[in-house]
Amino acid sequence: MKGTKFIALLILVVPIMSLKKSDPKEITIAAASDLKFALDSVIANFKKTNPGSDVKVVYGSSGKLSEQISNDAPFDLFFSADINYPQSLKVKGIAISDVKTYGIGRIVFME
């Protein structure tokens, strides 16, 4: 059996229309659970160069986070592992920017 590699787009950063009217030094992120280690590292570096910034992250499944965002959860950014969720938020008028790719993953199909 030979494995075939297929490149899949993971997906996005979507600023959410329900942005909190808060101090610009505070941000709340909804992120797919598989991003925990990478995003925690990025946030630690961000805080070093932006002292006083408060970054909160809620990790979970992209589908559940998307549902929460659709019900006015107070997230500023959404990092999804499935492009369909942010695209749906964009169509509904909830996202305030276009869907942007933040990474590319690999899926290996076995023949």
PyMOL commands that set and color helices and strands:
alter all, ss='L'
color gray80, all
select helices_A, chain A and resi 33-49+62-70+84-91
alter helices_A, ss='H'
color red, helices_A
select strands_A, chain A and resi 3-9+26-32+54-60+77-79+104-110
alter strands_A, ss='S'
color yellow, strands_A
deselect
rebuild
show_as cartoon
